Amino acid sequence: MSKTNPLPPEALAWLTMWDGVRALTIGDPHIAALLVEQGHSVFAMAHEDRDVDRLRSRGDITPIWARPESMPIDPCQFDVVVCHQSFHKFDAPRALPEIARVLRQGGFFAASYVVRDDSVPWVRRLVALLRHYDPMAMRGDYGQDSLEAIDDCKYFPEVEHRGFRIWKEIALTDLQHLVAAQPLSRGLSEPQRERLADEVRSLFEQSVRPGENLRLPFQLLAWRAWVDHEELTAPVALPDSGIKIDVPPPSQPRWP
């Protein structure tokens, strides 16, 4: 989804829950700017030079050059940690304990992905058309399956799920560019590309009234996971089956 189409305000409100939160974003820097516009105090973590430079150029965001697997941040600093469209890029078993550590007690981790919604009839017809040329076309692997790790994480025992519908208006030229950008287009001959372009035009014209554009549907899949610090501070109990190592006492010195 184009970054020029912001997430709906009701989705941002759900992802942050309160007004004026102290938030840390990880991953996509775009979400940091959206949260600032909503009136939040935002720290943004990034590990790519270009992203850090972009954040530093703003005066309303505090950039942090790091990765979520190892945060140079004191514990209990943030009300909310937000990760949009990026969680699959990180090592979840290492990142989730760090996210839990920097959240205050009562805070939460909000993670989200925008994915294409194939439930609309004209989108299903488009997918079927493209898969006639390539069975793997428009499989829609955005990385959202990575969010399942949050459901299984002991540091976040309470997890809420929410979906939001997002619509993007799309003209015929936009649809043609979308199809041309698909990997399958590179493997087609010129006659095949021309035939596909004609079929896309026909699908578009059959799906809208004259003079109108199509609306491409997306879903925002959102997770809100509440932190529990007890798992971070609980004493370690060794099982009865643990390995026991007997250490002999040091030998006494022998004098001549």
C-alpha positions in Angstrom: 0.0 0.0 0.0 1.3 3.5 -0.9 2.7 5.5 2.0 0.8 8.5 0.6 -2.4 6.8 1.9 -2.3 7.1 5.7 -3.8 4.6 8.1 -7.3 5.5 9.2 -7.5 7.6 12.4 -9.6 5.0 14.1 -6.8 2.4 13.5 -4.1 4.7 14.8 -6.3 5.5 17.9 -6.6 1.7 18.5 -2.9 1.1 18.1 -2.0 3.8 20.7 -5.2 3.7 22.8 -4.5 6.9 24.9 -3.9 10.5 24.1 -0.4 11.9 24.3 1.5 8.6 24.9 5.2 8.3 25.1 5.8 5.9 22.2 8.7 4.0 20.6 8.4 2.9 17.0 10.5 0.2 15.5 10.9 -0.5 11.8 9.0 1.6 9.2 9.8 5.3 10.0 6.6 6.4 8.3 4.5 5.3 11.4 6.5 7.6 13.6 5.4 10.7 11.6 1.8 9.5 11.7 2.0 9.2 15.5 3.5 12.7 15.8 0.6 14.1 13.8 -1.7 12.5 16.4 0.0 14.4 19.2 2.1 11.7 20.7 5.7 12.0 22.0 7.7 9.7 19.7 11.0 8.0 19.8 11.8 6.1 16.6 14.3 3.2 16.3 15.9 2.4 13.0 19.1 0.6 11.9 19.5 1.8 8.3 21.5 4.9 7.7 18.9 6.5 5.3 16.1 6.0 7.8 18.1 7.4 10.7 19.0 10.5 8.6 15.4 11.0 7.6 14.3 10.8 11.3 17.1 13.1 12.4 16.1 15.8 9.9 12.8 16.2 11.7 12.7 18.2 14.9 9.7 16.4 16.4 11.0 12.8 16.6 13.9 11.5 18.7 15.8 8.9 16.6 17.5 5.9 18.1 20.1 4.0 16.0 19.6 0.4 17.1 17.7 -2.9 16.5 14.9 -4.2 18.7 16.9 -7.3 19.5 19.3 -5.1 21.6 17.9 -1.8 22.7 20.2 0.8 24.4 17.3 2.0 26.5 16.6 1.8 30.3 13.6 -0.3 31.4 10.0 0.9 31.7 10.4 4.0 29.4 7.4 3.8 27.1 3.6 3.5 27.3 3.5 1.9 23.8 5.9 0.3 21.4 4.6 0.3 17.8 5.8 -1.8 14.9 4.1 -1.4 11.5 4.8 -3.6 8.5 8.2 -4.7 9.8 8.0 -7.3 12.5 9.0 -10.2 10.2 12.4 -8.5 9.6 13.4 -9.0 13.3 14.3 -12.0 15.4 11.1 -12.4 17.5 12.5 -14.5 20.3 15.2 -11.9 21.0 13.1 -8.8 20.2 10.0 -9.5 22.3 11.8 -9.7 25.7 13.5 -6.4 24.8 10.2 -4.8 23.9 8.7 -6.0 27.1 11.6 -4.6 29.1 11.3 -1.1 27.8 7.5 -0.9 28.3 6.2 0.4 31.6 3.9 -1.9 33.6 0.5 -1.5 32.1 1.8 -0.7 28.6 1.5 -2.7 25.5 3.1 -3.6 22.2 1.1 -2.7 19.1 2.0 -4.4 15.8 0.2 -4.2 12.5 0.3 -5.1 8.8 -1.6 -3.7 5.8 -2.6 -6.6 3.5 -4.6 -6.8 0.4 -8.3 -7.9 0.8 -9.2 -10.4 -1.8 -12.9 -10.7 -0.7 -14.1 -8.1 -3.2 -15.3 -9.7 -6.5 -13.3 -7.6 -8.9 -10.1 -8.3 -7.0 -10.8 -12.1 -7.1 -11.2 -11.8 -10.9 -7.9 -9.9 -11.2 -6.1 -12.6 -9.2 -7.6 -15.3 -11.3 -6.6 -13.5 -14.5 -3.0 -13.1 -13.4 -2.7 -16.6 -12.2 -3.7 -17.8 -15.6 -0.2 -16.5 -16.6 1.6 -17.3 -13.4 0.1 -19.6 -10.6 2.2 -17.8 -8.0 0.9 -14.3 -8.9 -0.4 -12.0 -6.1 0.2 -14.5 -3.3 0.2 -11.6 -0.9 3.0 -12.6 1.5 3.5 -9.4 3.5 5.1 -11.0 6.6 1.9 -10.8 8.7 2.4 -14.5 9.8 5.2 -13.3 12.0 2.7 -11.8 14.4 1.8 -15.3 15.6 4.9 -15.2 17.7 3.3 -12.5 19.9 0.4 -14.8 20.7 2.8 -17.4 22.1 5.1 -15.0 24.0 5.0 -15.3 27.8 5.9 -11.7 28.3 2.5 -10.7 26.6 -0.1 -13.0 28.1 -3.1 -10.8 27.0 -3.3 -10.1 23.3 -6.1 -8.4 21.4 -6.7 -8.7 17.6 -8.5 -6.1 15.4 -9.0 -5.7 11.7 -9.7 -2.4 9.8 -10.9 -2.0 6.2 -8.9 0.5 4.1 -9.9 1.6 0.6 -7.6 3.0 -2.0 -9.0 4.6 -5.2 -7.4 3.2 -8.3 -7.7 4.4 -11.9 -7.1 2.3 -15.0 -3.5 3.6 -15.4 -2.9 2.7 -11.7 -4.2 -0.8 -12.2 -2.1 -1.2 -15.4 1.0 -0.1 -13.5 0.2 -2.5 -10.7 0.0 -5.4 -13.1 3.1 -4.3 -15.0 5.1 -4.3 -11.7 4.2 -8.0 -11.0 7.2 -10.4 -11.5 5.2 -12.4 -14.0 5.2 -9.4 -16.5 9.0 -9.8 -17.0 8.6 -13.3 -18.3 5.9 -12.5 -20.9 6.5 -11.9 -24.6 5.4 -8.7 -26.1 2.2 -10.2 -27.6 1.4 -11.7 -24.2 1.9 -8.4 -22.4 -0.4 -6.7 -24.9 -3.1 -9.3 -24.5 -2.8 -9.1 -20.7 -3.1 -5.3 -20.9 -6.3 -5.7 -23.0 -7.7 -8.1 -20.4 -7.0 -5.8 -17.5 -8.7 -2.9 -19.4 -11.7 -5.1 -20.0 -11.9 -6.2 -16.4 -11.7 -2.5 -15.2 -14.4 -1.4 -17.6 -16.7 -4.2 -16.6 -16.2 -3.4 -12.9 -17.0 0.3 -12.8 -19.6 2.8 -14.1 -18.3 5.1 -16.9 -16.1 7.9 -15.5 -15.5 6.2 -12.1 -12.5 4.5 -10.6 -12.2 1.2 -8.8 -11.6 1.0 -5.1 -8.8 -1.4 -4.1 -9.5 -2.9 -0.6 -6.9 -3.6 2.1 -7.1 -4.9 5.6 -5.1 -3.5 8.5 -4.4 -6.5 10.8 -3.6 -5.1 14.3 -2.3 -6.8 17.4 -2.3 -5.1 20.9 -0.3 -7.1 23.4 -0.2 -6.2 27.1 3.1 -6.6 28.9 3.6 -8.6 32.1 6.8 -7.9 33.9 6.5 -10.8 36.3 8.1 -13.1 33.7 11.1 -10.7 33.5 11.7 -10.6 37.2 10.7 -14.1 38.4 13.4 -16.1 40.0 14.8 -19.0 38.1 13.9 -22.4 39.5 16.1 -25.3 38.4 14.2 -28.6 37.7 14.9 -31.7 39.7 16.3 -33.3 36.6 18.9 -30.6 36.2 22.6 -31.5 35.9 24.4 -31.5 39.2 28.2 -31.0 39.1 30.2 -31.9 42.2 33.1 -29.6 42.7 35.9 -31.1 44.9 37.3 -28.8 47.7 40.6 -27.2 46.9 43.6 -29.3 48.0 45.4 -28.3 51.1 48.9 -26.8 50.6 51.8 -29.1 51.4 54.7 -27.6 53.3 58.2 -29.0 53.0 
